[in-house]
Amino acid sequence: MLQSGLLQKKTDAKPSLEALRSNEKARLYIELADRYLESLGYTEHGFRHCDIVSRTADNILKKLSYPEKDVELAAVAGFLHDVGNMLGRAHHHRMGALLAKEVLEELGYELRDIGKVMMAIIIHEEDEGSIPDPVAAALLIADKSDVHRSRVRSPSMVGTDIHDRVNYAATESELSVEPDKKLITLSLVIDTRISQVIEYFEIFLSRMTACRKAAKVLGCEFQLFINNTRLA
């Protein structure tokens, strides 16, 4: 009876973003996912990236005056969006949605809210088609806008890996939201001694196209500035 009572108390507790960020299982999944990607030579996808994406997705919807529930769910999806990488890079977005469901059920999130988070995690891969709602749109933009040299694990790889080179060349990265103008702008400063701007488009063109689609879902236009020059 005591055990049943404890389980009931846990279920009845109101879930929160703070509880998620300190959840042992969620943090372990993020750690394992990043460790696997490190073994493949990928840029950082650990707590730094997850925290930035979570807070950026939160900020996008908050500035655009979306309901508090949507703001929270975007932040939740941002924190968990890459956990599927612990099961392999291929289809990591689909695996991640299922792992997120497991974590959020344990934390007591409502099924409808879990479903929104799952959809957002699946859609964060830009080739997955239509963007169903503001939560998914905010996550996609937040994820694709995290371009910065702090994501590069080993500067020695910059000469041979285009992803490392482009990220390492990005010395400044800022995503701004202007509600009155209905504008979402990604501004980058790229050190062209490390990587030419054309290399950015070689690997990020599809991502920027996805960001424009996501911005439309939010009733906004997406702009890209590199070294103070508008490119999209």
Secondary structure, DSSP 8 states (H G I E B T S, - for coil): -HHHHHHHHHHHS---HHHHHT-HHHHHHHHHHHHHHHHHT----SHHHHHHHHHHHHHHHHHTT--HHHHHHHHHHHHHTTGGGGG-STTHHHHHHHHHHHHHHHHT--HHHHHHHHHHHHHTSTTS----SHHHHHHHHHHHT---GGG-S-GGGTTT-HHHHHHHHEEEEEEEEETTTTEEEEEEEE-TTT--HHHHHHHHHHHHHHHHHHHHHTT-EEEEEETTEE--
